[in-house]
Amino acid sequence: MMPRDADKHSDPAAACVSLAAEAALLEARLRMLQEAIDTVDTRIKSVSDALRHTRPARDVAAAPGRDTQRRTAQWE
């Protein structure tokens, strides 16, 4: 398929320059996206660690066996 404006792309050197410029922009965008992904990954890890530290205290307090053991001890 021929480009709409064949005159713009008939010069191979100009096409190379255009493609190189587009590649540079895409590489810069890729770096920005990778940095954003790294930031999100760091945040996810931070939240996961915080949840991991808060869950044991809550899970132990809410464990069904503990409450049952306390009630059983009251009746003995």
Stockholm file with secondary structure:
# STOCKHOLM 1.0

chainA/1-76         MMPRDADKHSDPAAACVSLAAEAALLEARLRMLQEAIDTVDTRIKSVSDALRHTRPARDVAAAPGRDTQRRTAQWE
#=GR chainA/1-76 SS CCCSSTTTTSCHHHHHHHHHHHHHHHHHHHHHHHHHHHHHHHHHHHHHHHHHHHHHHHHHHTCHHHHHHHHHHHHC
#=GC SS_cons        CCCSSTTTTSCHHHHHHHHHHHHHHHHHHHHHHHHHHHHHHHHHHHHHHHHHHHHHHHHHHTCHHHHHHHHHHHHC
//
